[in-house]
Amino acid sequence: MPFYRKPRNFTPLLKAAEKKAIKNGVHHAIFTSRFDKYIGDWKNDLRQGKGLFLTVNGKLYEGDWYKGFRHGFGTLSNTLSNGTLSLEYRGEWVRGKPEGIGWRYYDNGDVYFGYWKKGECHGYGKMWYADGTYYVGYWKTSQREGLGMLVQVNNNRYEGHWEKNVKCGLGRFYHMHTGQLQEGCWVNDVCVRSKMSDILIRQYCDLPTEYPIPPHELHDSREILDESELWLTQKIGDIDKQLQYCIDQMY
């Protein structure tokens, strides 16, 4: 009976080379076909763990990776012409896009801090504008949406509802330079119905009104609102549900 020898396991050279080429652990100066550069951790040939990624156009990301995506906490910067770095975003990431809480520094000087979703300002956040105005409130797809407050350079401020980046719904506007409060309804950034009253610090404002607004009472406020509603209908057509809700709240 011939002697049987179990054959040795043999791995083709091509497969062995491919297996060795799969990156795991820490690698240095890995260049892509676009001449981007990555230094950091790998797992199963994907960037995972801590790493630094520099693109050929000068964008630098440093932070967490997961299955090839920016995922976790990280910072994104731009390389300026003088070789220094300018911070663009610092915060949380999910599958390659800002999501969670983070800071965003815009090229025009605006600064945002708050919640993100799929790369957009979404949820509660604060925006410092380059012209000196300031907004704090809610956002939806990088637009002011919901309750929020906008403070202007002269300290005048609006508190109320927003829709698609403009004042829309119930709100109040503080005219701090004259010492008056305007409460009413806004549609497409325009106040369509309101009432004015003096604020307690009117006499300390920069340009207070010469005479205070006298207290008054309407004998039939519903009739006044109905007449105003008729005028609005003639001017802008049918009144939508949101504006009708504002009118009912003022009654």
Secondary structure, DSSP 8 states (H G I E B T S, - for coil): ------------HHHHHHHHHS--EEEEEEE-TT--EEEEEEETTEEEEEEEEE-TTSEEEEEEEETTEEEEEEEEEEE-TTS-EEEEEEEEEETTEEEEEEEEE-TTS-EEEEEEETTEEEEEEEEE-TTS-EEEEEEETTEEEEEEEEE-TTS-EEEEEEETTEEEEEEEEEETTTTEEEEEEEETTEEEEEEEEE-TTGGGSSS--SS-------S-HHHHHHHHHHHHHHHHSS--HHHHHHHHHH-
